[in-house]
Amino acid sequence: MIVFNIESAKELEEIIERAIQKVLSDKKSAEPTKDSLYNRKQAAEYLDISLGTLHTHTKKGRIRGQRIGSRLLYRKSDLDNATTATTK
């Protein structure tokens, strides 16, 4: 059991505010970066398309994939570029 010795409501407010700021800061660092790598399923979900459509776009060169060993991965920046290219 944790016991807090809090003198005032202001002190409690400051403790809660610091805890919230720490959680938000941790969440921001966990967000995908511009060059995060997505597997096929994640890429299809990100683009809101089926795996078959992702395969077709990859084969036709509309979406660029990166082979790493036997895995085909997609950079987030490449997925973003593919969506902007199709909307133009």
C-alpha positions in Angstrom: 0.0 0.0 0.0 1.2 3.5 -0.9 0.6 6.3 1.5 0.9 9.9 0.3 1.6 12.7 2.7 -0.1 15.6 0.9 -0.4 19.0 2.5 -2.8 20.7 0.1 -5.0 20.2 -2.9 -2.5 22.3 -4.9 0.3 19.8 -4.1 -2.0 16.9 -5.2 -2.8 18.8 -8.4 1.0 19.2 -9.2 1.7 15.5 -8.5 -1.1 14.5 -10.9 0.0 17.0 -13.5 3.6 15.6 -13.5 2.3 12.1 -13.8 0.1 13.0 -16.8 3.0 14.8 -18.5 5.2 11.8 -18.0 2.6 9.4 -19.5 2.1 11.7 -22.5 5.8 12.1 -23.0 6.2 8.3 -23.0 3.4 7.9 -25.5 4.9 10.5 -27.9 8.2 8.6 -27.9 6.3 5.3 -28.8 4.6 6.8 -31.9 6.0 5.6 -35.2 8.7 7.7 -36.7 8.8 8.9 -40.3 10.9 5.8 -41.3 9.2 3.2 -39.1 9.0 -0.2 -40.9 5.7 -1.9 -41.3 5.1 -5.5 -42.3 2.5 -6.3 -45.0 -0.4 -6.5 -42.6 0.4 -3.3 -40.8 1.0 -1.5 -44.1 -2.3 -2.7 -45.5 -4.1 -1.6 -42.3 -2.3 1.8 -42.4 -3.4 2.4 -46.0 -6.9 0.9 -45.4 -6.5 -1.5 -48.3 -6.5 -5.3 -48.6 -3.4 -7.4 -48.6 -4.1 -8.3 -52.3 -4.3 -4.6 -53.2 -1.1 -3.9 -51.4 0.6 -6.8 -53.3 -0.7 -5.5 -56.7 0.5 -1.9 -55.9 3.9 -3.2 -54.8 4.3 -5.4 -58.0 3.4 -2.4 -60.2 5.8 -0.2 -58.4 3.2 2.2 -57.0 4.3 1.3 -53.4 7.9 0.6 -52.7 8.8 -2.3 -50.3 12.1 -3.1 -48.7 13.3 -6.7 -48.7 15.1 -7.5 -45.4 16.0 -11.2 -45.5 12.8 -13.0 -46.6 10.5 -10.3 -45.2 9.0 -7.5 -47.2 8.7 -4.4 -45.2 7.4 -0.9 -46.0 8.7 2.4 -44.7 6.1 4.7 -43.4 7.5 7.5 -45.5 7.1 5.4 -48.7 3.5 4.6 -47.7 2.8 8.3 -47.2 4.4 9.2 -50.5 2.3 6.5 -52.3 -0.9 8.0 -50.9 0.0 11.5 -51.9 0.9 10.4 -55.4 -2.4 8.7 -55.9 -4.4 11.7 -54.6 -2.8 14.2 -57.0 
